[in-house]
Amino acid sequence: MPSVIYHRAYSRYSFGATHPFNPVRVEMMLDLLDALGHPARTVAPEPATREDLLRVHAEYYVRRVEALGAGEEVPDCGDYGLGTPDTPAFRGMDEATRWLVGGTLHGARLICEEGEKRVLQLGGGLHHARRNYASGFCVYNDLAIAIDYLTRHGLWVAYLDIDVHHGDGVQQILYEDKRVMTISLHESGQFLFPGTGSVHELGAELGRGLKLNLPLEPFTEGESYLEVFDQVVPAALRQFRPGILVVQAGADAHFDDPLADLMLTTHDYEAIFRRILEWADLFTAGRVLFTLGGGYALGAAPRVWTILHLLIHDLPVPGRLPEAWRRKWTATLEGTVPAALHDPTPSRFDIPNRQEIAHRNRQTGERLLEGARPYWF
Amino acid sequence: MLVRDIMSSPAMAIPAATTLADAYRFMREKGIRHLPVIEGPDLVGVITDRDLRLATSSLVPSPFAPGSPVSTVMSRPPLTADAADPVEDAARTMREKKIGCLPVVEDGRLIGIITGLDLLDALMRMTGADKPSGRLEVRLPDHPGELARLTATLSERGLNVHSILTYPEGPDSVRTVLRIGSIEIRALAGDLRRQRFEVVWPPEKPCPR
């Protein structure tokens, strides 16, 4: 039985009503699972301790987050990416973030200590946070902290990041670590935040050849995405032989997402999730820890993550959305909610240079493998 | 950005009497391609790995012997830069003369060196690519005050601009590329379009049909 990790306190990680990183996304998802008759059976984590944070973050950085969370003035907080329009300070921000970190860490413990196979953490995925720098809505890096725990307990980790933004914080923190392979698929940094994640960023020292980046063209659609996904990820996993997959399952590569430019549909996400579960069975004895991540279209992200939840539990993915749920959230959000769990098929977009986009992505995949392979043998 | 901000200092140098073989060995050891040549405290020339290879190649009708002094092969007088020169001036000199380095000289004494790689580093710093940031590209009419109108909007939103590059695009417009310390460039682009800015990146998203 897969484990789902959640605590009501997760909703305290909130930068205000108009900020895109909105806890209502998870609320909508939980509500939808209820309405579908598959309520999430969640286990509650403890918040991470200060010591947990210091495995990855600098003490002077944690101290500043604590001070901002206590409502104190921190004049130099901008030097640490804090108190910015993207990552504003809020009351209790240290504790709220420690809840999310604690959840991801709890997932790692369930797999290490209880022999759990599939774990879904309904939050976290704060992949932009660096040792001493908050960025892109991310304060502490729950992923790097959980990965540190896993490697210390003997599991080598393949980290797979399907958020539309490059997983720069996780990559940077683990850049020289030979026990961790990171694979990030994202819209190219030439166009999208944070600007990094080129195929040439391959890791350093003993970690060389183990940090993989697939920067994709703007307006990439599912077919091309899945082609390079299949081209790169299984080859890398077969080579690295990880003990566990840690997956940042951001939903912001969806075509409806307001922050980015990839064109995935819910069908593409289902295909991606099915592959990941299959590869976990094939390469890591089924051990896989999913977190959420970006995903800012309220009409899309909760559906993507509901599909993930159903697939993890080997449940069928139903067609229509329950009418009561649609009515409730249409009223709450003052906007329309789609009619079905999946996007309408076929979803077609007016993309003039579709062939060229697919071609360039294919070449990027080849260039990545050419660059990394010499370090694999 | 000035030459002194990007130069390597102090610069390595060799005496004019050094043999070609020793100069070659020195470059290999240090992993460098450009060497200022000095006589006493004074800079007298520059020698590159290419100079050495061309001078001693067996393909040349009468190659120099490995024991010849570098003074026989080096470029002289050397082209130099001042530490207070803007980097774009140094770049122009290097491009026009098709050379790979400029020794930096103060009162005739060598105090540093810049190479093509240092200029690439400068380009990367100028384009702000070393900080988490998003790209915004706007086409502005070539009139006074347009850029100010754009940056005023960014300032109202509390956004930090890591870099701005502007270049002429046609007779009446300039293209401005900004790296902004924010993940929310699309929302910003929407605002700018409402204020009648012509935003080139990010573009409007294709609609499902």
Interface residues (C-beta under 8 A of the other chain):
Chain A: P20 G78 G81 T84 P85 D86 H128 Y133 S135 G136 F137 H165 D168 Q190 F191 L192 F193 P194 G195 T196 P218 F219 F255 P258 L259 A260 D261 M263 D343 P344 S347 R348 F349 D350 I351
Chain B: A129 K131 P132 S133 G134 R135 R157 G158 L159 N160 R179 G181 S182 I183 E184 I185 R186 A187 W201 P202 P203 K205 P206 C207 P208 R209
